[in-house]
Amino acid sequence: MKLGNIEIESRSAALAPMAGVADRAFRELCAEYGATYVVSEMVSSKGLTMCDRKSKELLCLSDKERPAAAQIFGSDPKTMAESAIKCLEYNPDVIDINMGCPAPKIAGNGGGSALLRNPELAEEIMKAVKDAVDIPVTVKIRLGWDKDSINCIEMAQRAERAGMSAITVHGRTRQQMYAPPVDREMIRKVKESVGIPVIANGDIVDGLSAAQMLEETNCDLLMVGRGALGRPWVFSQINAYLNHEIILPEPPVSERMRVMVKHIKKICEYKGERVGTREARKHAAWYIKGIRGAAAYRQAVVSLESIEQLEEMAYRITIENT
Ligand SMILES: Cc1cc2nc3c(=O)[nH]c(=O)nc-3n(C[C@H](O)[C@H](O)[C@H](O)COP(=O)(O)O)c2cc1C
């Protein structure tokens, strides 16, 4: 499939934007495992235009994670356009507009999923961003605000009219947050209603669920979020199934621990060991989830302070599971 001039393999999966999770270290790791496209954590358009240091850190995209999108959120067309121009300093391949985030901090200020309640403003924002930059612009939405106001088809048509290069649909309403199963039927209807590529998102966790999403929605690309937490290899599992109908099992504990250490060392390399190990605690918890005897390490995970501690824990878990 094509995003402007950028070619992405169609029967494949992208890494979803995930604030606080999908940072450069994680995106690079997922790309290594076969994610064919990645999206940055969402960045505040206001913060960017005010040259906030944190916003800039979030936008650091490396050569190991291409093609990559910078995702912005906000509710003012002018600020969104200005922030998209600011993003260009970080050389993204695509600008993605967040119109799906349910968090009160974002939606309460009129951004993210709140724009689903104001399709005219949403279209104005898309047009303003599109006119401001000369790289592809995409938008990520949910089905609608709640079950009584499902408007993803209208939003998709507006997106196409505004010149968006693709639309990502998370198959839930804002009200549903992350819980009930995704509505693949609605994603298919969105796909049928527009000519631009549609990226399907929600509940893809392995090769089988990826194939089911492709088949039932006829989407152009898949996007995986929570299914990759503590399991960046999910992309190789998806690719193996979609390309060769091979079901790759979960890696053995020794491999899971090796990848965990590699991932967390990368975070520390980019953010420093003190910040890195703190941010890494949640990742460590995901990596050891479900491993026999891992509960005993919960305390070690929540108080993780150094790579040395992490390596010792990984070693002990590996020994206990071989
Ligand atoms: C921790 C976390 C952070 C997220 N942050 C963002 C974000 O910054 N921008 C965005 O558009 N969606 C964000 N999402 C939503 C995901 O991109 C995705 O749409 C959602 O998790 C559903 O896909 P999944 O079932 O594969 O997880 C986030 C989700 C999670 C779990």
The ligand as an ORCA input file, in Angstrom:
! r2SCAN-3c Opt
* xyz 0 1
  C      -0.611      2.606     26.785
  C      -1.322      3.080     25.547
  C      -1.010      4.304     25.015
  C      -1.674      4.761     23.853
  N      -1.298      5.956     23.299
  C      -1.827      6.357     22.120
  C      -1.350      7.512     21.444
  O      -0.419      8.196     21.890
  N      -1.959      7.848     20.260
  C      -2.972      7.108     19.716
  O      -3.485      7.445     18.658
  N      -3.430      5.987     20.333
  C      -2.860      5.590     21.494
  N      -3.273      4.421     22.069
  C      -4.252      3.568     21.379
  C      -3.536      2.521     20.508
  O      -2.802      3.131     19.485
  C      -4.554      1.550     19.885
  O      -5.434      2.282     19.081
  C      -5.358      0.776     20.930
  O      -4.543      0.282     21.968
  C      -6.129     -0.409     20.288
  O      -5.247     -1.286     19.647
  P      -4.770     -2.684     20.335
  O      -6.016     -3.479     20.656
  O      -3.891     -3.327     19.319
  O      -4.045     -2.300     21.598
  C      -2.660      3.968     23.242
  C      -2.979      2.725     23.809
  C      -2.327      2.272     24.941
  C      -2.678      0.909     25.487
*
